[in-house]
Amino acid sequence: MIPTPDLSHLTKDDYKHVYEPAEDTFILLDALERDSEYLKSLKPRLCLEIGSGSGCVLSFLGAVLGDTGALYLGTDINVRAAQATIRTGAQNKVPTAAVVTSLLGGLERRLARRVDVLLFNPPYVPTLEDEAMMAQDDKGIAGAWAGGMDGMGITNTLLKDVEAFFIFNQKGEVLISRLFRPDLKRSIADVFRIQVVSNSDVRSPIITLGSTSFFHVRVNNVYVMAVTKNNANAALVFEFIYKFNSIARSYFSKVDEESVKNNFVLIYELIDEILDFGFPQNSEIDTLKMYITTESVKSEAAVREESTKITSQATGSTSWRRNDIRYKKNEAFVDVVESVNLLMSAKGSVLRADVDGHIMMRAYLSGTPECKFGLNDKLLLNKSDRDATGDDDAVELDDCQFHQCVRLGKFDADRSISFIPPDGEFELMKYRCTRDVNLPLKVIPTVVEHGRTKVEYNITVRTNFSSKLYGTEIALRIPTPLNATKVDAKFQHGKAKYTPSENVLLWKIPRMQGGTEASLTAIADLTSTTNQKPWARPPIDVDFQVLMLTASGLSVRYLKVFEKSNYHSVKWVRYLTKASGTYQIRI
C-alpha cells in the first residue's frame, strides 16, 4: 500500500484558504493506486492536475510512478493553493511546479497533445450559477467546491463537444447523420464502417484513429455513434448516447433499424433539439414531448394552448414539471435509503465505515405544489460547520447533491428545503456520511486453524437497534479454505449451507429482532495437498435490510405540501438501511 503524502507542513491556517483532503480526495488516491501498473506503463513525461489544491493528489501520483523523471504540473485559481502544491511536492520529494490560472487558461496550446496523465477532481457541489461564478472570481477556497447547476458547471467548462452523430445499421449503412463542424466530412462514416462494423475483432466501444475518436454503442441491430476530434470526456459522451437511446425509446418504444427508418424525421428533430452545435442541451423527456410530437396537425386553438405550455415549461423556472397535472388522490412518498459500507478488523476495530444515502420521492400531486421538507435540527453539511459550532451530537453529511428543483434558501436557518417536485419518481437528494455511523449488525468471528486438517468457526451476530425493529434478509458468506472437503455447522437461527464451488458457508437468517443475537459453530475438514499455501482468510461478507432505521442518524422531521387549491394530501415516509457485499468483517 502506498502511503498518503506527508501534509504535516500544512497548518490550520492553510486549510482556511486551501481545500483540505477529504473523502473524494482519498477515493481518487485509491483509483490511482489501483491503476498504478497501467500508469507506469505509460512512462509519462508530463503529469497535469487541474485544481491541485493542497498538492496531495499530485504528490501521490509521484509516489505511484516513482523516479521516472516526469514533471508534475498543477494549476489552480487560488494563489494559496498553488503555493501549497509546491510545498507539498518539496515535502514529499516530488518535482512539482504550479501555475495560477483558471483550468488551463493560457496553457491549452502549449500543452496540446503533450500531457500524458491528466487529473481533475472538479468542484461538484450543486450551487446557483452566480454563486459558482463568484467563487471563481474570488479565487478562494469556495472555488474548490462550488460546482454550479447540478454540480457540473465548472466541469462542463472544461469538457469538449460532440462533432458528429451517426446511426448505422448492422451492415454499416448510414441511417442518420448530423455533422456539427466543417472540418468533418460525411466520409468519416466509411472509416467507422471499415474499422468497426466490418472488423469482428473490435470489442472496445472507443476507437481512436489519428486525432479522431469514435464512441459507439450497439442497440439491437443498429450502432449509435458520436465522433469528436477533441480530448472529450468519454463518460459525458456515453452519457449523451445512452440518454439519446432513452429519449428515442420513450417516443417509439424500440430502437432498431425499422423504427429508425420509420421515424427519421422525428430523430433529426430530436438531435437538433438535444445538441446545439454539438453541445448537449435539453434532454428532459417530458419537456421534449411537449413540442416535438408525431401527432397529426392540430387546431389553431390547441396549438396556441400548447405553445403557452411550452413557453412556460421550456423557459420558466420549473422546466421539469407541467402545471396541468391532475390526480384524484394526492399522495407523496419519501424513501430514505442508506447503504452501509464497513470494513472491520478481526479484533473488532472499525477500519472504515461510511454510508451512501439516497432520498427518493414519488410525487403524485395535482397542479404546481410547493413542498417543504424538514431534516434534523442538528445537521451539518461539511466538517468546517462542526468546527464552527462545536456540536458533536450533530449529524454530519458529506458530498450532498440535490435535484435541480430544490431551493436551499432557508436551509441554514431551519434545516428545511423547499421545491416544486417533478411528477412521478425522482431522486431528491443523495449524500454520504463518514462520521458516527451506527452499525446495525455486529459480527464477532472466532476462526481457529487446527494444523492442516480442520478449521473451527464460532460466529456471533448481534443486532444494534431497537427491539421494536427487525432485520431481514440477513446473509453471511463465511469463507472456507480452498481445500475444504465438508463443513458441519450447528445453529439455532436460520439456515446454513456449504457451497464448495464458491468456498463459502452461507448462513441465512430471514428475520431477527433488534437487541438479540444468533450464533453458529462449524468445523471445516481439510484435505492434504502437496503444495499447500497459507490460507488468505478472506473477510466475511454480510447482507441485510432494516426498515425504519438510518445508519447516519438522518431523519425527516416533516413534509408539507402547499398548493393554491388547498387540497388535502397524504404523505408517507419510510427508512431503509441495507448492505449488499460492502459490509465486511476480517477473520
Disulfide bonds with the S-S distance in Angstrom:
none
